[in-house]
Amino acid sequence: MPLELELCPGRWVGGQHPCFIIAEIGQNHQGDLDIAKRMIRTAKECGADCAKFQKSELEFKFNRKALERPYTSKHSWGTTYGEHKRHLEFSHAQYKELQRYAQEIGIFFTASGMDEMAVEFLHELNVPFFKVGSGDTNNFPYLEKTAKKGRPMVISSGMQSMDTMKQVYQIVKPLNPNFCFLQCTSAYPLQPEDANLRVISEYQKLFPDIPIGYSGHETGIAISVAAVALGAKVLERHITLDKTWKGSDHSASLEPGELAELVRSVRLVERALGSPTKQLLPCEMACNEKLGKSVVAKVRIPEGTVLTLDMLTVKVGEPKGYPPEDIFNLVGKKMLVTVEEDDTILEDSVENHSKKIKS
């Protein structure tokens, strides 16, 4: 059984706990605080567990040349990449305001720390857990420093190899046992054949003591629902209020109606996964009473006869008798009463044979 961990106060993940659904707002808020609040409320109203952002301290995430390079994309908010990113980056005070708003409406709030200084700020902000974006998963000094903070960690694995993920596990586990991996492919939007959901099962085999989840960048909800059916205990999807807005993430994001349907579908699948125990269920009793078959006498069988297989057949019988799976066990047993042709073989009519009748 995968490790259970308290990802947020009072909210556990792993084991038999419900999948923890993260609505990744990222920077789809267009740099507008009011839009960001609307998106937090949308996440709450749609049933997500957590609203998540992406926090960067730009001079620590990018070098000077990266910030100064021209940025002429149709998604640009400035003439350079630095201007573009500064437009989308909220201040510390704004993050505190967003956190207060999330607390007021009752949804967990966190962010990916996109560099070490951002992690320091989020630690001061007292977020419930750190999200490690795929771009920092192989940043081992960052991982060590983040793990030592002691907060739970959700680590995406886009752009990484299995060997790298094994190293990540070996680095983080001794420092902080409360973490999970998310299968992820870093493409926007993601094509179905690149989702590689089978990696979830491989992670479960290789890392049986941590929960495994899925971070999806595909369109629609089917692949994410399938991930939960495969055992994903944390599910992250980008959200937007309008897929036509400026920004490269919007096309791979879910609009409010899609997010609500995703949450409903995940909760339905969790109910449907049910129990691994195979047994006749109470809900099947009516069908079993109507269609369930019994062992029936193929010929008249006098009292004292030792049963052979050619004396018996299987039919829907009235009343119910021994179930079909018992027919071979009846062979060689002695009849205690006479049974007429086409009658059910009833309880206590066979010597030394306990009742196994389904009822």
N, C-alpha and C positions, 0 to 999 in steps of 0.2 A: 504494500500500500504506500503510495507516495506520501512524503512528509506533509503534514498539515501545518500551515503557518498563519499567524494573525497578520494579514497584510495591512489592514486598517483597524482602528480600535473597534473591537467587537465583531469584526468581519474576517472570518477565516476562509482560506482557500486550500484546495487539495482534498484528498479523501472523498467523502460523500457530500462535501459542501457544494452549494450551487456555484456555477461558473461566475467569476468576477468579470464584469463587463466594463471596459474602459472606453469612454468616448473621447477620442483623441482630437481635441480642438486644434492643437499645434499652433500654426500661425494663420489658420483660415479665418481669423477674426478681422483681417484687413488692417490691422493696427488700430482698430476702433474699440475702445473700452466698452461702449454700450453694446456693440455687436457681440463682444466676448461674453458679456453678461447674458445676453439673449441665448447664446449657445450653451452656456452653463445650465440655464433654465430648461432649454430644450433637452439636454442630456438627462436631466432629472425627470422631466415629464415623460420621456420615452422609456424610462425604467433602467437606465444605465446606473452602475454603481459609483462611477468616478468620472469627473471631468478633468482632463489632462491637457497641459500646455507644454511648450518648449521654451526653456529659458537659456539664453546665451549672454555671456559677457563678451561682446564681440571681439575686443582686442586680445582676448585669451583663447578664443575659438579660431580666429583667422589671423594670418600674418598680414603685414601691411599691403603687400602686393595683391593678395586676394581681395582685400577690401577696396583697393583702388582700381581694380580692373573694370573696364567698361561693361555695363550690363544692359543689353539692348533687347532682351526678351520681351515678348508681349505681356509677360507677367511682372515686369519690372515696376518698382515703386520709386526708382531713382536712376540717375545716369551711371552710377557705379554700383557695384555689388554692396559696398558698404552703406551707401545711401538707401538702397533697397532694404537691407536688413535692419537699419536703424529705424526706418518707418514702421517695421513690423514688431519691433522689440518694445515690450512694456517695461516701465521703470520698476524699481523695487516697491515704491509706494503703490503703484498700480497693481502689482502682484498681491500686495497685502489687501487691497480693496477687493480684488477678485476672490481671494481666499475667504474674506469675511462674507462676501455675497454667497459663496457656495455653502458656507456654514449656516447662513440664515435660512437657506431653502432646503438644506438637508441632503447634500451630496458630497462625497469625498472629493478632495481637491489635491492635485499634485502636478508635477511637471518633470519633463526630462531635463536633467542638467547637462547642457551640451558642451560643457568644459568644466575644469576643476573649480574655478571661481563661482560658476553658476551653482555647482553642488554645495559650495560653502553657504551661499545665500539661501538655497532651499533648505539646508539643514537649520539655519537660523529661523527660517519661516516655519519650521516644525511640520513639514509635510509628512504624511503617514508612511510613505515609501518612496524610494528613488526609482525612477525609470531610467534604464541605461539604453539609449538609442543604439541602433546597429553600428553607427559610425564610431562609437567608442567601445564596442565590445572587445576589440583586439588592442585597446589602449590600456595596457596592463598597469602602468603607474596610476592612471585614473581609476581603474577598477580597485586596486589596493586601497587607495585613499577613500574611495566611496564606501567600500565594504567595512572599513574600520570605523565609519560613523555609527554603525550598529543598527541602522534602519533596514527594514526589509527591502529587497531589491528585485525588480522585474527586468530581466536582461533579454533584449531582442538579439536575433542571430542572423540578420540579413548580411549578405556579402561575406560570411564566414564559412570556413571548412569545419568538418567534424573534428579534425585534429585541434583546431583553434578552440572549439567549444570545450574539448576535454581539458585544455590548458586553463580556460576560463574557470571551469569547475574546480580545478586543483588550486587555483589562486584564491578564489572567493570562499570556498567551503571552510578552510581552517579559520578564516577571519570572521565569517558571518554565515551561519548555517541557514538563515532565513532568506532564501532567494528562489527564483524560478527562472526557467528558460522559456522563451517564446520562439517557436518556429516562425521564420519570417523570410520573405524574398523582397529585396529592395528594388522594386520596379513599380512605376506609377503611370497608368494602371497596370496591375499584374494580370498576365494571361493565365488561364486555368492550368495549363500544362506545366507552368513554372511554380505553382503553389507547393508542390511536393509535400502533401500532407502526411505521407508515410514517414517523414522525418519525425513527426510527433511520436510515433511508435518506437522509432529507434532511440529517441531521447529517453522515452520511458524505460527502455531496456538498459541503456547505458547509465542513466542517472535516476535510479529507482527511489531515491530518498528526497527528491525535490519535485514539486508540482511542475507540470509542463503545460504551456499554453500556446496561443497562436496570435500573431499580429498580421492582419490581412490588408493588402492594398488592391484587392481585386474589385471589380464592379459587382453590385448585387450582394446577396446575403448567403447564397447556397453553399459556397465553399466554407464560409465561417461556421455555418450550422454543422456542416460535415466535420469540421475540426472538433467541435464540441462532442459530436457523436463518437469521435476517436479518442476522446478523453481530455481535451483541452480544458484546463481549470481556470485559465485567465484568457480573456478574449479582448483584443484591442482593435478598434476600427476608427479611422478618421471620419469626422463628421463635418458637414457644411450646412449653411442655410440656403445655398444656391450654387449648384455645380457650374454655373456659367460665370461666376465671379473670377476676378483676376487671381492667379496663383496656381502653381503646378500641382498642388495636392487635391484641388477640388474635384477633378475628374475621377479620382480614386476614393472619394469620400461618400458617405451616406447622407442623404437629406433626411429631415425629421421623420417622414413617413417610413422610410427604409429602416432607420434606426429602431423605430418602434416595432416594426415587423421582425427585425432581427431579434430583439429582446423576447418578443412573444414566441418566436420559433425556437430559440435556445431553451426557454423554460419548458416548452412543449416536448422538445427532444429529451431534456433531462427527466421529465416524467416518464417518457416512453422507454428510456434506458432501464428503468425499474430494477428488478432483482436478478442476480445470476442464477437463482434457484429455479429449476424447472419443475413445476408441479401443476396439478389440476387446481385451477383458481376458482374462487366463488363465482366470478363473472362467467365462467364456462359451464356452470352446473346446468343451466337451462338447456344449452346445446347438447351437453352430454346426456341429459335425460331424454332428449328427443332423438338424437342421432347416434349416441354411443352404443356399440355392439356388445353382445354377450356370447358366451359359449352355449350352443344349442344342440340337442340330440338330433343326429342325422337319421337315426332309426330308433325304434322302441328298445329301451335298455332295461331289462328286468333287474330287480333287486338282487344284489350279490354278484353282478357282472363286473369283471375286471375291465376297465376302460381301455380301448385302443383308439388310435387317432382316427381310424376310418368310421368310428361311431359318432364322431363329433364334427360340428361345423360352426361357423360364426355368422350371426345375423343380428339385426336390430331386434331385440327381444322384449317381450312384456310378460312378466316383470323382468327387471334387470337380474342378471346372474353373474357368473364369473367373467371377468374381462378377457378379451382375446389373448392378451399376453400370458394368460394363465393356462392356455390350452395344453401346452406340452407337459406342464407339471401335473395335469390331471391324468395323463396316460399312466396306466399301471395301478391306479387307485380303484378301490372297490365301491360300487354304488350301494348306498344304504337304503334307497327306495327305488321303486320302479318309475322310470321317466318315459313318457310317451314320445313318439316321434314328433319333432318340431317344437318340443317344449324346452324352456330354459333350464340349464343345470343350475339349481338353486343352492343357496347357502346350506351347509350341514347335510347336503345330500350325498356327499362323497366322504369316504372314510379317510381319517388322518390328513385332511387337507383344510388348512385355515382359510378363512374368508379373505379375499382380496378385492371384493366387489367395490367398484367406484360408486360413491353415492354423494 
